[in-house]
Amino acid sequence: QLVNLDSGSGDTSDPQIAMNSKGEAVAVWSEKLAGVQRTWAGSFANGEWFAFTELSESEANAIGPQIALGDDGQAVAVWMQNETGQTPSVFASRRDAAGKWATAEPIETDIPSAFNPQVTMDALGNATVVWEQVNSAFLRDIWANRLSGGIWLGAKKLEADDTGAAGTPQVSSDSAGN
């Protein structure tokens, strides 16, 4: 059965979906409402979609969402958010096993711009996010942050060679948490 997940009130883009071994799914997308791109999520379980939630702040443009879902129902959504008059940042929201989303928060450092986030979640409920971030020499670096025990451990630069730009990071994890 075909189901429309968005509000139908604005243009949508960047849909992504994650599914776990129990047949549950979480979808994320960007939707333009009142001139602002916002990130939304919807959940699927027991044969139906429900719990449509706006994850991003309503006053900021939020694009490029990505989603990861664990077998226990925990999920992490990440996206690029551009606060008015500021450079893009990487934001994240975590969904607990009961389906409640936490308030979105930036997970990267305050260096000029961060974009193109990717996320994975392991069987232990830990999430790892990677993204591109512009450094002070205006080159792109690859950064990561890890969610463990419900706490973000802090952004860390993954590569140290600043002779050129790095880009387009990807991430995955295995069942052992690697």
C-alpha positions as a Markdown table, in Angstrom:
| # | Residue | x | y | z |
|---|---|---|---|---|
| 1 | Gln | 0.0 | 0.0 | 0.0 |
| 2 | Leu | 1.3 | 3.4 | -1.0 |
| 3 | Val | 1.6 | 5.8 | 2.0 |
| 4 | Asn | 2.4 | 9.6 | 1.8 |
| 5 | Leu | 4.8 | 10.3 | 4.7 |
| 6 | Asp | 5.2 | 14.0 | 4.4 |
| 7 | Ser | 2.6 | 16.7 | 5.3 |
| 8 | Gly | 1.8 | 17.4 | 1.6 |
| 9 | Ser | 2.2 | 21.1 | 2.3 |
| 10 | Gly | 5.7 | 21.6 | 0.9 |
| 11 | Asp | 8.5 | 20.3 | -1.3 |
| 12 | Thr | 10.3 | 17.2 | 0.0 |
| 13 | Ser | 13.8 | 16.0 | -0.7 |
| 14 | Asp | 16.6 | 13.7 | 0.6 |
| 15 | Pro | 14.5 | 10.7 | 1.8 |
| 16 | Gln | 16.4 | 8.0 | 3.6 |
| 17 | Ile | 15.2 | 4.8 | 5.4 |
| 18 | Ala | 16.7 | 2.3 | 7.8 |
| 19 | Met | 15.3 | -1.0 | 8.8 |
| 20 | Asn | 16.2 | -3.5 | 11.5 |
| 21 | Ser | 15.9 | -7.3 | 11.7 |
| 22 | Lys | 12.5 | -7.0 | 13.4 |
| 23 | Gly | 10.9 | -5.4 | 10.4 |
| 24 | Glu | 10.8 | -2.0 | 12.0 |
| 25 | Ala | 11.8 | 1.1 | 10.0 |
| 26 | Val | 12.5 | 4.8 | 10.4 |
| 27 | Ala | 12.4 | 7.2 | 7.5 |
| 28 | Val | 13.8 | 10.7 | 7.4 |
| 29 | Trp | 13.4 | 13.5 | 4.9 |
| 30 | Ser | 13.6 | 17.2 | 4.3 |
| 31 | Glu | 10.4 | 19.2 | 3.8 |
| 32 | Lys | 10.2 | 22.9 | 2.9 |
| 33 | Leu | 7.5 | 24.5 | 5.0 |
| 34 | Ala | 7.0 | 28.3 | 5.3 |
| 35 | Gly | 10.2 | 28.9 | 3.3 |
| 36 | Val | 12.4 | 26.7 | 5.7 |
| 37 | Gln | 13.8 | 23.2 | 5.0 |
| 38 | Arg | 13.1 | 21.0 | 8.0 |
| 39 | Thr | 14.1 | 17.5 | 8.9 |
| 40 | Trp | 11.3 | 15.0 | 9.7 |
| 41 | Ala | 11.1 | 11.4 | 10.8 |
| 42 | Gly | 8.4 | 8.7 | 10.6 |
| 43 | Ser | 8.4 | 5.3 | 12.2 |
| 44 | Phe | 7.1 | 2.0 | 10.8 |
| 45 | Ala | 6.1 | -1.1 | 13.0 |
| 46 | Asn | 3.4 | -3.7 | 13.0 |
| 47 | Gly | 2.5 | -2.9 | 9.4 |
| 48 | Glu | 1.9 | 0.9 | 9.7 |
| 49 | Trp | 3.6 | 4.2 | 9.7 |
| 50 | Phe | 3.2 | 6.5 | 12.7 |
| 51 | Ala | 5.0 | 9.1 | 15.0 |
| 52 | Phe | 5.8 | 11.7 | 12.4 |
| 53 | Thr | 8.2 | 14.1 | 14.2 |
| 54 | Glu | 10.0 | 17.3 | 13.2 |
| 55 | Leu | 13.6 | 16.8 | 14.3 |
| 56 | Ser | 15.2 | 20.1 | 13.3 |
| 57 | Glu | 14.7 | 23.5 | 14.7 |
| 58 | Ser | 11.9 | 25.3 | 12.9 |
| 59 | Glu | 13.9 | 28.5 | 12.3 |
| 60 | Ala | 16.9 | 26.8 | 10.6 |
| 61 | Asn | 17.3 | 25.1 | 7.2 |
| 62 | Ala | 18.0 | 21.4 | 7.7 |
| 63 | Ile | 19.0 | 19.2 | 4.7 |
| 64 | Gly | 20.6 | 15.9 | 3.8 |
| 65 | Pro | 19.3 | 13.8 | 6.7 |
| 66 | Gln | 20.7 | 10.3 | 7.3 |
| 67 | Ile | 19.3 | 7.6 | 9.6 |
| 68 | Ala | 20.5 | 4.5 | 11.4 |
| 69 | Leu | 18.3 | 2.1 | 13.4 |
| 70 | Gly | 19.2 | -0.6 | 15.9 |
| 71 | Asp | 17.4 | -3.9 | 16.6 |
| 72 | Asp | 16.4 | -2.6 | 20.0 |
| 73 | Gly | 14.5 | 0.3 | 18.4 |
| 74 | Gln | 17.0 | 3.0 | 19.1 |
| 75 | Ala | 17.8 | 5.3 | 16.2 |
| 76 | Val | 20.0 | 8.2 | 15.3 |
| 77 | Ala | 19.2 | 10.8 | 12.7 |
| 78 | Val | 21.9 | 13.3 | 11.5 |
| 79 | Trp | 21.6 | 16.2 | 9.1 |
| 80 | Met | 23.3 | 19.5 | 8.0 |
| 81 | Gln | 21.6 | 22.5 | 9.6 |
| 82 | Asn | 22.3 | 26.1 | 8.6 |
| 83 | Glu | 21.4 | 28.6 | 11.3 |
| 84 | Thr | 20.4 | 32.0 | 10.0 |
| 85 | Gly | 23.6 | 34.0 | 9.3 |
| 86 | Gln | 25.9 | 31.2 | 10.3 |
| 87 | Thr | 27.8 | 28.4 | 8.6 |
| 88 | Pro | 26.4 | 24.8 | 8.3 |
| 89 | Ser | 26.7 | 22.5 | 11.3 |
| 90 | Val | 26.0 | 18.8 | 11.8 |
| 91 | Phe | 23.1 | 18.1 | 14.1 |
| 92 | Ala | 21.8 | 14.8 | 15.5 |
| 93 | Ser | 18.8 | 13.6 | 17.4 |
| 94 | Arg | 18.6 | 10.2 | 19.1 |
| 95 | Arg | 15.5 | 8.1 | 19.5 |
| 96 | Asp | 15.2 | 5.8 | 22.5 |
| 97 | Ala | 13.9 | 2.3 | 22.4 |
| 98 | Ala | 10.5 | 3.6 | 23.4 |
| 99 | Gly | 10.3 | 5.8 | 20.3 |
| 100 | Lys | 10.9 | 9.2 | 21.9 |
| 101 | Trp | 13.2 | 11.6 | 20.0 |
| 102 | Ala | 15.6 | 13.7 | 22.0 |
| 103 | Thr | 16.1 | 17.4 | 21.3 |
| 104 | Ala | 18.5 | 18.0 | 18.3 |
| 105 | Glu | 22.0 | 19.1 | 19.1 |
| 106 | Pro | 25.2 | 20.0 | 17.2 |
| 107 | Ile | 27.7 | 17.2 | 17.4 |
| 108 | Glu | 30.7 | 18.8 | 15.6 |
| 109 | Thr | 33.2 | 21.5 | 16.5 |
| 110 | Asp | 32.6 | 25.2 | 15.8 |
| 111 | Ile | 35.1 | 25.4 | 13.0 |
| 112 | Pro | 33.8 | 27.1 | 9.8 |
| 113 | Ser | 31.5 | 24.6 | 8.1 |
| 114 | Ala | 30.5 | 20.9 | 8.5 |
| 115 | Phe | 28.4 | 19.0 | 6.0 |
| 116 | Asn | 27.7 | 15.6 | 4.4 |
| 117 | Pro | 27.1 | 13.6 | 7.6 |
| 118 | Gln | 26.8 | 9.8 | 7.5 |
| 119 | Val | 25.7 | 7.5 | 10.4 |
| 120 | Thr | 25.8 | 3.9 | 11.4 |
| 121 | Met | 24.5 | 2.0 | 14.5 |
| 122 | Asp | 25.9 | -1.2 | 15.8 |
| 123 | Ala | 24.0 | -4.1 | 17.5 |
| 124 | Leu | 25.0 | -2.6 | 20.9 |
| 125 | Gly | 23.1 | 0.6 | 20.3 |
| 126 | Asn | 26.2 | 2.7 | 19.7 |
| 127 | Ala | 26.2 | 5.1 | 16.8 |
| 128 | Thr | 29.1 | 6.6 | 14.8 |
| 129 | Val | 28.7 | 9.7 | 12.7 |
| 130 | Val | 31.3 | 11.0 | 10.1 |
| 131 | Trp | 31.3 | 14.2 | 8.2 |
| 132 | Glu | 33.4 | 16.7 | 6.2 |
| 133 | Gln | 34.5 | 19.8 | 8.0 |
| 134 | Val | 36.3 | 22.9 | 6.6 |
| 135 | Asn | 39.5 | 23.7 | 8.6 |
| 136 | Ser | 41.1 | 27.1 | 9.1 |
| 137 | Ala | 43.1 | 26.7 | 5.9 |
| 138 | Phe | 39.8 | 26.2 | 4.1 |
| 139 | Leu | 40.6 | 22.5 | 3.3 |
| 140 | Arg | 38.2 | 19.7 | 4.1 |
| 141 | Asp | 38.9 | 17.3 | 6.9 |
| 142 | Ile | 37.0 | 14.1 | 8.0 |
| 143 | Trp | 35.7 | 14.1 | 11.5 |
| 144 | Ala | 33.7 | 11.7 | 13.6 |
| 145 | Asn | 31.7 | 11.5 | 16.8 |
| 146 | Arg | 30.4 | 8.4 | 18.6 |
| 147 | Leu | 27.3 | 7.9 | 20.7 |
| 148 | Ser | 27.9 | 5.4 | 23.5 |
| 149 | Gly | 25.5 | 4.8 | 26.4 |
| 150 | Gly | 23.3 | 7.7 | 25.2 |
| 151 | Ile | 26.2 | 10.2 | 25.4 |
| 152 | Trp | 28.1 | 11.8 | 22.5 |
| 153 | Leu | 31.8 | 11.3 | 23.2 |
| 154 | Gly | 33.1 | 14.3 | 21.4 |
| 155 | Ala | 34.1 | 15.2 | 17.8 |
| 156 | Lys | 37.5 | 13.9 | 16.7 |
| 157 | Lys | 39.5 | 14.6 | 13.5 |
| 158 | Leu | 40.1 | 11.3 | 11.7 |
| 159 | Glu | 42.8 | 12.3 | 9.3 |
| 160 | Ala | 45.9 | 14.5 | 9.8 |
| 161 | Asp | 47.3 | 15.1 | 6.3 |
| 162 | Asp | 46.4 | 18.7 | 5.5 |
| 163 | Thr | 48.3 | 18.8 | 2.2 |
| 164 | Gly | 45.0 | 18.4 | 0.3 |
| 165 | Ala | 41.2 | 18.1 | 0.9 |
| 166 | Ala | 39.5 | 15.0 | 2.1 |
| 167 | Gly | 35.8 | 14.4 | 1.3 |
| 168 | Thr | 32.8 | 12.1 | 0.9 |
| 169 | Pro | 33.1 | 10.0 | 4.1 |
| 170 | Gln | 31.2 | 6.8 | 4.5 |
| 171 | Val | 30.8 | 4.7 | 7.7 |
| 172 | Ser | 29.6 | 1.2 | 8.7 |
| 173 | Ser | 29.8 | -1.0 | 11.7 |
| 174 | Asp | 29.6 | -4.7 | 12.5 |
| 175 | Ser | 27.7 | -6.7 | 15.1 |
| 176 | Ala | 30.7 | -6.5 | 17.5 |
| 177 | Gly | 30.6 | -2.8 | 17.7 |
| 178 | Asn | 33.6 | -2.1 | 15.4 |
